[in-house]
């Protein structure tokens, strides 16, 4: 993907390497501790508090990033910007206004409106705060564990998660969530599969847009297809446990993910992406 020199999104929240400073002595818990100690030793707490040094509220500091980290941040910023462009245009054509999501970069663990998640969760979208979360180390796992290297495979991952944001804006994910609450686990899983396949369709629409802008290199689409295939439920279950349990699928098979991504890429028409009405996934 020819991304260098392209516009970068401003909607990036970099939480990588964030750590908390020490608590100020003159406030909060520090004050309480001083009062307790003073009372135990028969000293007026005010005398100690007046002499105790104060410090500003806890500050957030971050470790320095390497050049490769900075380059990856630039890359995902460009990818996010391209998703903004395509969905702003699609929504405009349909008489709606697109609300851009924020992409949060984190390391190891992150807190979102959906709770605390670790890197093992993989990239995810939280509808509660309308943010996409990714630990960039996932891309190494995508390359090594899933044998899906390439920058457009990485772009596909972001485009898929942004696809969930599109579903949120269109009211699709809220309807699915409400329905799932009244279903058995098996039926809820099958509905989840349709939600995920639609996000793959939306990722295919993104790929078509980027290609029309002349930004794809030969083999880029194949990289995305390889990534979509690599993370199919059937392939992951077969690799991890040696057998598959279709009733537990939540994202769709490799074949299904390939088919819907390809359909989004070939048609570029959001009206063709109704996986919920499809009789054959």
PEWO-V628361 format. One record per residue. PHI is phi as a letter, one per 40 degrees, with the letter a starting at -180 (NA if undefined). PSI is psi as a letter, one per 30 degrees, with the letter a starting at -180 (999 if undefined). BURIAL is b if it has 9 or more other C-alpha atoms within 8 Angstrom, else e. Layout:
PHI & PSI & BURIAL
PHI & PSI & BURIAL
This chain:
NA & k & e
c & i & e
b & f & b
c & k & e
g & f & e
c & l & e
c & k & e
b & k & b
c & k & b
c & f & e
c & h & b
b & k & b
b & j & e
c & j & e
b & g & b
c & k & b
g & g & b
c & k & b
b & l & e
c & k & e
c & a & e
c & l & e
c & k & e
c & k & b
c & e & b
c & g & b
a & l & b
f & b & e
c & e & e
d & e & b
c & e & b
c & e & b
c & e & e
c & e & b
c & e & b
c & e & e
c & e & e
c & e & b
c & e & b
c & e & e
b & g & e
g & h & e
b & k & e
c & j & e
d & e & b
c & e & e
c & e & e
c & e & b
c & e & b
c & f & e
c & f & e
c & k & e
c & k & e
b & l & e
b & l & e
c & l & e
d & l & e
d & k & b
b & l & e
c & k & e
b & l & b
b & k & b
c & l & e
c & k & e
b & l & e
c & l & e
d & e & e
c & e & e
c & e & e
c & e & b
c & e & e
c & e & b
c & e & e
c & e & b
c & e & b
c & f & b
c & e & b
c & e & b
c & e & b
c & e & b
c & e & b
c & e & b
c & e & b
c & e & b
c & e & e
c & e & b
c & f & b
c & e & b
c & e & e
c & e & e
c & e & b
c & e & b
c & f & e
b & g & e
g & g & e
b & l & e
b & k & e
c & k & b
b & j & e
c & k & e
c & l & b
b & k & b
b & j & b
b & k & b
c & k & b
a & l & b
b & k & b
g & e & e
a & k & b
a & k & b
b & k & e
b & a & b
c & f & e
c & g & e
h & a & e
c & k & e
b & k & b
b & l & b
d & f & b
c & f & e
c & f & e
g & l & b
c & k & b
a & l & b
b & k & b
b & j & b
c & f & b
c & e & e
b & g & e
f & h & b
b & k & b
c & k & b
b & k & b
a & k & b
c & j & b
c & f & b
c & f & e
d & e & b
c & e & e
c & e & e
c & e & b
c & e & b
c & e & b
c & e & b
c & e & e
b & f & b
f & h & e
b & i & b
c & l & b
h & k & b
c & f & b
c & f & b
c & e & b
c & e & b
c & e & b
d & e & b
d & e & b
c & e & b
c & e & b
c & e & b
c & e & b
c & e & b
d & e & b
c & e & b
c & e & b
d & e & e
c & e & b
c & e & b
c & e & b
c & f & e
g & g & e
c & e & b
c & e & b
c & e & e
c & e & e
c & e & b
c & e & e
c & e & e
c & e & b
c & e & b
c & f & e
b & g & e
b & l & b
c & l & e
c & e & e
c & e & b
c & e & b
c & e & b
c & e & b
c & e & b
c & e & b
c & e & b
d & e & b
c & e & b
c & e & b
c & e & b
c & e & b
c & e & b
c & e & b
c & e & b
d & e & b
c & e & b
c & e & b
c & e & b
c & e & b
c & e & b
c & e & b
c & e & b
c & e & b
c & e & b
c & e & b
c & f & e
c & g & e
g & g & e
b & f & b
c & k & b
c & l & e
d & k & e
g & f & e
c & e & b
c & e & b
c & e & e
c & e & b
c & e & b
c & e & b
c & e & b
c & e & b
c & e & b
c & e & b
c & f & b
b & g & b
c & k & b
d & e & b
c & e & b
c & e & b
c & e & b
c & e & b
c & e & b
c & e & e
c & e & e
b & f & e
g & f & e
a & l & e
b & k & e
b & j & e
d & e & e
c & f & e
c & f & e
c & k & b
b & f & b
b & f & b
h & l & b
c & l & b
d & e & b
c & e & e
c & e & b
c & e & b
c & e & b
c & e & e
c & e & b
c & e & b
c & e & b
c & e & b
c & e & b
c & e & b
c & e & b
c & e & e
g & g & b
b & j & e
d & f & b
c & f & e
c & g & e
b & g & b
c & i & b
c & f & b
c & f & e
c & f & e
c & k & e
c & f & e
b & j & e
c & 999 & e
